[in-house]
Amino acid sequence: QSVGQNITEKEHVKEEGVSLTPEDIVGVLEGRGWKAEVVDESNVPGLIKTSSKGLLKCVDGRPSDLSGMDGPKALGGVYAIATNRGVTDIDGLKAIVEEVKGKGFIPSCHGDEHADPAPMGCGFFKLWSQGKLDGIAPPTFDSEEGKAAILEREGAYECLKGSHEEKLVYINFVPGTTIAPNGDDQAFVVDAWVTGEFDLDVPKYLVAAASTVEQLGGPLIAKLIVPSPPLSEPTPTPTSVAEDVDAGPALTPEDVVGVLEGRGWKAEVVESSGVPILIETNPGGLMKCVDGRPSDLP
């Protein structure tokens, strides 16, 4: 199972688990060979407020032929929502386009000057259509059909210019903010707070983002942008994504497996019924070390 896969048959594990923090995400990324750090929004001067005139557009850092760069950035634009929910048909895509409009954003997809057909210039859609995103079924429509469906429902299509020169990846957890593309200082921008707007699976989404950057040969350098703490309160340690983004998802056992495997471990999830030596604790027991050697105490 992938790092981001949730336990569907045991939802109580997800509900009762610990919150997924930026530090957890840093650990997952570092386990995949990335360099990653958490930064306060006050230290990211390029962060701007989103607007209703902005495109919900791809994370691609190249300059666009359209305006509206103050919209949120998601993997492939509207395709981010489709892949996360397992939507593979054109009617499902059209429904997502309407949903995005209902949330006050302009739905979009993109291509570039080099691809043939042009809409295949979106690296995320290309990987999706080729079945190269782990655990995500490819679409039943091609890039031109996807473009046509989005335009039919009054969405937008961008043609991005130039070549990829992204230097890092921003993963932004500050709601209602984004970073506009800068052709002279390119970066991938993943506005992770969008997952809360559309009730997406956050671990699955972030794993898809990491895999996309890796497969496209992008920079394995990430800055995770978190909201500044209120002036009247101390900085929480660690800062919880769940507190910052509408009580985000729990850290699942599969997420922990992913972190451990990223550090070279072998790990698996097992049922409690498959561990016959598991016993209940009692008030008279020691809160003791994890050390497996025998003790001189009962």
N, C-alpha and C positions, 0 to 999 in steps of 0.2 A: 504493500500500500504506500501511496505517496505521502510526503510530509504533511500536505495540507488536507488530506482526506479526513472527514469527520466520521465518528462512529454513529451510524444511523440506527443500529439495533440497540444501542445503549445510550440514549439521549441524556440520561441522568449523569453520566460521566462528564459530558460536555457542560451540563448545567452546573454541576458541583465543582468543576475543575477550577484551577487558578486562572486569573486573567492573563491574556497574552500581552506582554509588554514589549516596548521597543527593544529592550535588552535581550529578550528572547529572540526577537527577529534578527538582531545583530549576531547572536549565537548561531542561528540557522545559516545566515549568509556566510559567516566566517567558516563554518563547517563545510561550505561549498567552495571555499577558496577565495572569498571576497575579503575586502577591507571595508569595514562599516563602522559608523559612529552615530550617536544620537546628538542632535544639535537643537538648541532653543530657537523658536521662530524669530526672536529678536536678533539673531545672528545670521539671518538670511535676508539680506536687503532686497533681493529680487522678488520676494513674496508679495503678491497683490491680492486684492479682494476679487472674487468672481462676480460676474454680472449676468443678467438674463439675456444679454446680447452675445454672450460668449458661447463658443462651440464646446460641446462635450466631444473632445477630439483625442487623437492618439497621443501617446507619450513621446512619440518621435520628436527629436530635438531640432530637426531641420526647419528652415523658414517656409512659410506658407504663402499661397497666392490669395488667401482670404484674410479678412479682418476677424475680429472676435476671438483673439487669443487669450482673453481673460475668462475663458470657460474652463471647467475642470478637465484634467487629462486622465484618460483611461486606456487600457490596452486595446489598440485598434479602434478607439472611439466606442460606438455602440456594440461592437463585437465583444468587448470585455464582458458585458452583461450576458450576452448569448452563451459564450463559452462557460461562464461560471455556473449558469443554470442548466446547461445541457441542451440548449435550444439549437437545433440544426436545420430547421426548415425555414423557408422564405416567409411564410405566414407568421411564424413565431418572431422572426426578425422585425416584421412590420409592426407587430404588437409592442415590441420593445421600443421602437422608434416613437410610437405614440406615448408610451410611458415616460420616456425621456422628455418629450415636449411637455407632458403634464407636470413634470418636476421643475419646469422653468428653464430648461437648457435646450440648446439647438443640437439635435443629434447629427452625427457626421461619421464619415469614413474618409479614407484618403488613398491616393496613389502617388506616383512621382514621375519625373521626366524620363526615367530610364527604363522602366518596366514595360513589358508587352505581354498581355494588355496592361495599360497603365495602373488600374486598381491593384494589381499584384505587387505594386511598389510598397505596399504595407507589409512589412516583415512579419508582423503578428498574424495577419490573415493568411499569409503564405504558409507559415508553420502550421496554423490551424487546418487549412485546407489539405495539407500533406499528411495530416495525422501525426505530427511531431510534438504535440503537447501531451505529456503523460496524463492519462486518465480523462482526456477530453476528446469526445467523438468529433470527427471532422464534419463540416457542413455539407448539406446536400445541394447547395447552390454554389456557383462560382463567383469570382470577384466582381464581374460585370453585372451579374444578376443582383448581387448584394448592393452594389452602388445604385442600380436602377430602383430597387425597392426603397432605399433610403431617400432618394430624390423624389420618388412618387409620393411619399408621405411628408414632403416639405422639409426634408433634412438637407444637409449640405455635403458637398464633396470637395476635398482639397487636393491640389496638386503640389506636393512638396518639392522644394528646389535643392539642387546640389547633392553632395554625398554626406554620409554619416561621419561626423567628427565629434560625437559626444565624448565628454571627458569624465563624466560621473553620472550617477543615478540618484535623483532626489525621490525619497519616499515620504510623502507629505501627509501628516495626520492632523493638520490644523483645518478644521471645518471652514468652508466658504472661502478658501484661499487657493492660489495656484502660482505657477511661475510661467511667464510668457516665453516662448521660444526666442532664442537669440542666436542668429546665424553665425556670429563672431565668437560665441562662447557656448557651444552646444552642450545640452544635458538632456538625458531622459527624465521626464517628470511624471511620477506615478502618484496621483492624488488619491491616497489610500482611503481618505475619509468618504470618498464616493461609495465605498462598499456599504456604509451605513445608510446612505440615501436610497440604495436599491436592494437592501437586505441581502447582500452577497456573502459568500463564505470567504472570510478574510484570509485564513491560511492558504486555502486553495488559490485565491487570487494572487497572493504575494509569491507563491511558488511558481505560478504561471509567469509572473513578471520576471522573476529571477531566471527561469529557464529560457525565456524569450531573449533576454539580454545575452545570456551565455551562448545560445545557439547562433545569434547574429554577430558574435564576436565583439560585443560591446565591452565597455569598461566595467570591471568587477570592483567598482568603488561606489559605495553608497553613503548618503547622508540621510538619516531619518529625522525629519523635522517634527518637533512636538510643540504643543501650545506652551506659552509662558505661564508659569503658575500665577495665581492671584497675588497681588502685592501684599495682602494681609495674611497670607498663609505661607508656611515654609515649603520648599520644593520637595515633593514626595519622592521617596527613593525605594524601589524604582518607580518612575512615572508609568502609570497603567494606561494602555491604549483603551481598555474598557471604560475607564473614567473619562477619557478624552473624547471618545467617539461613541456616544450613546450605548454604553455598556456592551462593548464588543464581544467577540466569541471567546469561549474558553479554550485553554491550551489542552489539546486532546492527547491521549497516549500515542497516537500516530505522529503528532508533532514532536514529542519527546524522542520517539524512535528515530525520526529524521535527524534531530540534533546529534544523537549518539552515533548514528551511522556516519554522519558527516565528520565525526571525530575518530573514525576508524573502528568503532565498536560493531559487534553483532547484537541485534536487539529484536525482540518480537513481543507482541501483545498476547497474553494468555488469560483465560477465564479463571476466576478464583476457585471454581470447582475443580480445576485441573492442578491445583497446588495442595495436596493432602496435608502438608505440614503447616498450613496457615491456621493460626489460632487467634482467639479473641484476646484483647488486652484486658487487664483488670487494675483497679486502683492500687493494689499492693505491688505492682510490677515496677522495675526500674525503667526510667527513661535513660537508656544506655547507648553506648557507641555502636556504630554499624559493624565493628570488628567481629569477624566470624569465629575467633578463638574461644575456647571454653573459659568460664569465669569461676572464681572462688566463692561466689555468692549464689543463693538460690534464685 
